[in-house]
Amino acid sequence: MAAIDKVRVLVVGDSGVGKTSLTHLIANNEPLTSPGWTVGCSVEVKLHEYREGTPAQNTFFVELWDVGGSISHKNTRGVFYNPTHGIILVHDLTNRKSQENLQRWLAEILNKDGKDALKGGDAIDMDPEQFLGSTQIPILVIGTKLDMLDEGHKQKIQTRTSAGSIAEQCGADEICLNCHESRSLAAGTTDAVKLARFFDKVIERKYHNRDTGRKYATSYSSTMAGPFGSFPLAQQTAGQQSSTFSYLNANPVTESLS
């Protein structure tokens, strides 16, 4: 079987917003029944068809790096930020503060080492447009826990996300969904199209010259170089859509939610 190329997408946001449930839904097309707290980083791998249905269609691995949002790990999680080919910013629709903090997450990633990008109540000295201009990193904003809002609040959310949100500032698409419903990202839905379009942009940034369409990067390897050494990825067979692993200081750790 021919080698499959890969891209790395960071999935970041405050602790408890539902990043782990989201990445599992994207990679496996099914809800996660028993989510846990992510300590360090957990990675799901999805097979994505680039520009599906066109002559340019090709298969890629999309690595979804679910970075733990605990403030106690802020000074160490920068090891997961390089390289970065795309960013999914995740916030909880029932928690306005988690949306406001997304700009801080962008600032932290831009800082690269993840250390003291912003302290306490420091002002955010980061323009999302400048961020995009300097990095050209594709961004997607996803709001979770849509099922926890009543109809009135859902209408307010739609109005809020279309005006003055970080998605608007970054020129990014935004998705609002229920991670516990597999139909949230069903093929052909508006949100699924937005997600596929985002993955296409991520792939184009790493592998393609937009003018010529020429591919210029290396092929996917059976091992992944992590901050603490190389980690083998699970073999992909027909019918398998993803593999997952988690590590902190090279030791998998998971804390169950109460």
Beta strands, then each sheet from edge to edge (+ up, - down):
strand 1: 5-12
strand 2: 36-38
strand 3: 41-50
strand 4: 58-67
strand 5: 86-92
strand 6: 139-144
strand 7: 173-176
strand 8: 223-226
strand 9: 229-232
strand 10: 244-247
strand 11: 254-256
sheet 1: 7+ 6+ 5+ 1+ 4+ 3- 10+
sheet 2: 2+ 11-
sheet 3: 8+ 9-
end
